[in-house]
Amino acid sequence: MSSSDDDELLDLPKNAVSLRDRPMSNQVYHLPDTNTVLKVGYEVHEHEFETLKLLASQTTVPVPHP
């Protein structure tokens, strides 16, 4: 599946900006209207979210919040 296929399946806003410059199994988009970064693909794992939660609870490093 290509990046353009992912865009169509996700119904991304027209102003979504791809943060990857080449097709990969994961895609990362910036959604400017909500100042959100969205990561999608077959290689997205729950442990990434759990790691961010731990980082936020134990440090002052800014991390995205759901």
N, C-alpha and C positions, 0 to 999 in steps of 0.2 A: 504494500500500500504506500503510495507516495504522500508527500506533505500536502499536496493540493487535495487529495482524497480526504485526509484528516480534516482539512479546513472545511470541506463540505459536510462531513459527518458531524462536526462540532457546532456548526452554525455560528461561527465566530463573527463578532462585530466587524464592520468594514474597516474600522481604524485599528484593529488588532495588528501588532507588529511582531513578526517572527524574529526571535532572538538567535536563531540558528541560521547560518549562511549556507548550509548544505543539508540535503535530506539525510535523516538518520531515523533510527527506530523510535526515538523520542523527539518530541517537538516542544519548544518553549515559546510562549507568546506573552507579550506585554499588552494588557488591556487598559489603555490610558484612562478611559472614563471612570474606572473604579480603582485605578492604581494597583492593579492585581497582576501577578505573574502566574500563568497557567502552564503546568507541565503535563503533557499527555503522551501516551504511547504504551507499547507492550512491556516496556522495561521500567515502568513506574511502580515502586514498591511501597507498602505501608511503612516499612522501617524508616524510610526517608522522612515521613511525617513524624514518626515517633522520635527520631533524632532531633528534629527541629523543636519539638515540644520540650525535650530534655535540655537542649541548648538554651531555650528561652527561660526555663525555670531555674537554671543554675548559673547563668552568666548575664552580662549586660549587653551581649552582642545582639543587635537588632535582627529579628527574624520575622518572616511573614506569619500572619495569624489567619486561621480559617474564618 
